[in-house]
Amino acid sequence: MQVQILQQIAQARQSRTAVAVVTDIQSGDQTLYHPDGLPADELGAEIDRRLRSGKSGIVNPDENELFIQVHVPSPRLVIIGAVHISQALVPMAQACGFDVTVIDPRTAFATPERFPNVDLLADWPQEVLQTRPLDSYTALVAVTHDPKIDDLPLQDALKEKCFYIGALGSRKTHGKRAVRFAENDIDATALAAIHAPIGLDIGAANPAEIAVSIMAEIVETLRRGDQR
Amino acid sequence: MADQLNDTLLIAEQWQAQGRALALATVIDTWGSAPRPVGSHLIIDSEGNFEGSVSGGCVEGAVVFEAVEAIETGKPKVLEFGVADETAWEVGLSCGGRIRIYVEPVTA
C-alpha cells in the first residue's frame, strides 16, 4: 500500500466520508475511490454496493482477482441528556468503538465532573447539531424525559436518517410524542424509526442495566439492520 | 460500518511518520468460523512489532514472519491458513475456519 493511500484513508476518516480501496491481488496495484468518483462500469457498481453495505470482499475470484475494501466512518453516538443512564452508557459505547458526544443544556447535569473523558456540550441540542450535523453513521439517544430538549434532535435524527434512534419513556409518553410530532408533519410511519420504549427488553432495573439494554439495541441495529 | 479496524491504519500512519518500514496484512477472504472479519488489519514493522489482529492470535506469529520478509523483498503475497494446515505454516485456526490474508509492504 502506498503511504499516500494510507493518508487518504485517514483523511476520509477525519472528515467522516467513505472511501474504497481496490487491490489487484496478483499485481498489487491499488486504487482509491471516493463515492462520487466511481467508474461507470460493473466494478463501479460493485464498489457502490459495498460502500452502502459496508462489506469488504473479493470480486472476480476466477479471473483477475480484486479485493475491495470499504472504509466507512466509525459509528458515532450522540446522547441527548447528561443523566444517570448516560453516565453508564458513555464508557460502554466507547468500549464498543463509538465516538460519543453528550449534549444537555442543563448545566447542573452537564458537568465535566459527572462526565469525564467524553465530548460534553452544555448547550441546546439544536444549536450543537447545526455545526455538528447528524448522519446515517450516527446513533441518537434521547434520555432527558423532557420534550423541550428531546423533541427537536429526535426530529432532526429522523430527517438525517440516523441508523439508530432511541427515546426514553413509556408507551404512554411515546403516544404523546406521536401527537406532538404529527403536528410537525411527522406521521406514524416515520415515527416508527424511533425505538421507544428505548432498549432491548431484558428487565433492566437500574441506570447501568438500562444502559446495557440501550447499547445492545444499538449494536443489534448496527450489525443486523432495523428488523422491526 | 467500521469499528476499531480502522484504528490499526491510524497506527500505521503514525509508525510510517516515525520512519519505520512497514507491512500491512489484511484478511481478504474467510470460510467457516473465521475469528476476524474480512477487512481486519495487522500492521507490522521491520523489527516484528505489530498492532491489530487478523485472527484470534492463532496465526499472527506466522503473518509477522511473512510480513518482515515482504518489507525486505518489497513484494506483496497472499497467505492462506486453515484448520490443521500443517504443510504450509504449521499453525492453523483452532476454530475450524479458513482465512486468506494479503500481506503488502507500505511504500513511499
Interface residues (C-beta under 8 A of the other chain):
Chain A: M1 Q2 V3 L6 Q7 I9 A10 R13 T23 I25 G28 G54 K55 S56 G57 I58 F67 Q69 V70 H71 V72 P73 S74 P75 C96 G97 Y137 F163 L222
Chain B: M1 A2 D3 Q4 N6 L9 L10 A12 E13 Q16 L24 T26 I28 D29 V38 G39 K75 P76 V78 Y102 E104 P105 V106 T107 A108
